[in-house]
Amino acid sequence: MFRKLLLIAAMMATTPLVAGNHGIDTENVRKHLQSLYPATTFTAVRPSPVDGLYEVVMGRNIAYTNELGTHFLFGHLFDMQQQKDITAELLETLNRIDTANLPLDDAIKTVHGNGQRHLYLFSDPDCPYCRQLEQELKQLDNVTIHTFLYPIAELHPQAADKTRRIWCSDDRNAAWRALMDQGILPEADNSNCKNPIERNVRLAATLGIEGTPALILEDGQLVQGYKTAPELENLLKGDKN
């Protein structure tokens, strides 16, 4: 946190600040930034709590700049009086995913108990942390898990073929379990069937998912990386502590 605060202080010390953000047309600031950096899409520009510093939204990313766009700060802005990470709160909002729009027909559906809770998982069969996560997911009750097969070819060259064979098997759920629990692929190679694997890869990129495992909660929160069963329970209950 201290290093980030130093960055903010350096930014404010070297940037010619305007006398407050009041009266400034932020749309004009956005257009000016767009003209300076045409390769970047500036989604929104808003005054920050610091006079002369503007909050710039670029898709799922946030930066801070002066009115002229001559200096950019990439980091987190903290409100020390309220002990609040202002940037983190906005990032969480920006990165929430509308789960109603997820193409669930492209996922393997696994139901535990009454299945009333929902988790959306992006998983690579050759990812060791994904295999560990599967053992934790088994311990959850009353949850429906929608698994999007997401091979990361750059890391696991064989994963795409494995995901196709899983999807094209007679029982996808059983085939996925056998592979993740025992490393056993279906004997018959029916991987020429129509499958959603390429769509899943594109979907992950659209959602900002670059690694596995990645979980999406019902409220749209994106959770990256391996979690234990107790941690998953807390997330399902909405407890982020």
N, C-alpha and C positions, 0 to 999 in steps of 0.2 A: 504494500500500500504506500509506503514512504517513497519508493522510487517513482510510483505513478504520480504522487503529489508533487515531486520535484519536477517531473515533466510538465505538469500543468503550470507550475510556477515559472519555469523557463519559457514556456509558450507566452505567458502573460507579460513577461519581462521584455521579450524581444519583438513582440507584435505591436504595431501602432494601433492601439485600441481606439474605437470611436467612443463618444461620450454617451454610452448606454445604448441599449437596443431599441428603445422606444422611438416610434416614428419611422423606423426603417421598414420598408416593404420587403418582407422576406422572400416573396415570389421573385422580385427583381434580383435579390441576392442569389436565389437558385438559378435563375436564367444566366446571370453573370458567371457563376461557377460552371454551368453547362457549356458556356461558350469557351471558357478557359480550358476545360477538360472534356472535350466532346466524346471521348471513349468511355467515360464513366456516366452511368445513369444516376442522377440525383433525385431520389424519390421525394424527399421533403427537406426543407430547411426551416428550423425554428430557433428563436432566441433561447440561449441557455441561461441558467441562473447567474452566470458571470457576465457582467457588462462587457460588450464588445466581442463576445465569443458566441458562435452560432453552432447549434447542433445540426449536423448534416447526416441524413439517412441515405445510404446507398444500398438499396435492396435489403439484405439482412445484416448490413454492416453500419457502424456509426463512427463518425469522426467529429472533430471540433475545428472550426476555422474562424478567421477574422472576416470582416465584411468584404475585404478585397480578394480573399481567397489566396493570399500569398503565403500563408503558413497553415499547415494542417497538424493536428494532434490526434494520434491514434492511441487511445487508452481509455481509462475509466475516470469519470468525474465524480468526486465524493463530496457530499454535504456533511461537513465535519460536525456541524451543530446538531443535526438530526442523526448522525452516524448512519448515513444511507448512501449506498452506491447507486447514484442516479442512472448511470449508463447501464448497469446490470438489469435494472427494472425495465428499461426500455427494450433492451435486447431480448429479454424474456417474452415481452409482448410481441416483438417483431418476429420471433422465431416460433411462435405458437402455430400449430398446423391444424387446419380444419379437417378433423377426422371424418366428417360426413362426406367429404369428397374423395376419400381414399378408395381405390378400386379393389374392394375386398374379394372380388371374383379372381383376382390375380394372386391371392394369398392362400396358404394352407391354414385351415381352421381347426384349432384344437380346443376342446371344451373340457374344463375341469369343474366338477360339481354342477351347480345351477348355471354357471357361465354368465352371471349377471354383470360382472365387471369385465372391462375390455383392455387388452394390451395389443399394440401394433408393433411388430418386431421386424427389423431388417437384419438378415443373418446370412453369413457366408459359411458353407459347409467345411471349408478348410481353415477357418478362423478358430484358433484354440480357445479364445475367450468366449466365442459363441458356444462352443461345446460345453464349457464350464457353466455358462449361463443356463443352458438347457437343464442341467441338473438342479439348479435353483428354481427354475420355473415349475418343475415337477412338484415342488413342495407347496405351491400356491393352490388354494381352493377357490371355488366359485369364480372362475375367471375364464374368459374366452380369449385365446391367443391367436392373432392373425399374423402368420409368418410370411413375409415377402422374401423370397429367395433372391439374394443380392450378391452375386459373385464379384469379387474385386480382382479382375484379371491381372492387374499390375503386380499384385502380391501373390496370387494363387492361380497360376495358369490352368490348372485342372478343374477349378471350381465351376466354371460355366458348364462344362460337360456333366459334372455331377448334379448340378441343379436341374438341368434338362432331364436327366434320367429319373430324378426324384419326381419331378412334376408329371412326367409321362408314365409313371408306374400305375398299376391298377389301384393301389391304396397309397396315396401320397403321404398320409399321416404316418402309416406304419413304416414306409420307406424312409421318411425323414428321421423317425425314431431310431431305426436300425443303423442309419448312417451316423447320427450324432452320438448314439450310445456305444455302438460297437464297431463303427467304421466300415459297415457292410453296405455295399451298393446293390441295387436290384440286379438279379442275374440277367434278366432280359434287358437288352438295350433298345428301348423304344423312344429314344430321344429325338426322333424325327417328327414327333407330334407337335401340334401347335402349342406354343408355350408363351408365358408372359415375361421371360427372363430379361429380354432386352428392354421391355417396357419398365420393368422394375428398376433396372439400372438408370434409365432416364428419369424415373420418378424420384429416385434417391437424390439425383443431382438437382432436380427442381426443388426438393425439400431442404437442400443444404446438408444432406447426409453424405459424408465422405469416408466413413469407417464403420466397422461392425464390432460388436453388436450395437444396434441403435434401437431404442424403444421410444414409442410415442404413447403418452397417456391419453385418457379420454378427454381431458381438457385441452389437449393439443400440445402439451409440454414435451419437448424433445429431450431425451435422456441418453447420453452417449456412454458406452462402455459397460463393462461387467458390473453387475450388482448382485449382492447376496439376497437370499429369500427374505430376511427381515427388512432389508433396505427396499426391496420391491413392495413389500406389504405397506411400508410407510408411504411410499410414493402413491400406491393405489388408494390410500386413505387421505391423500392430499397433504401429508406431513413431509415437508422438505427439510426438516432439521436433522 
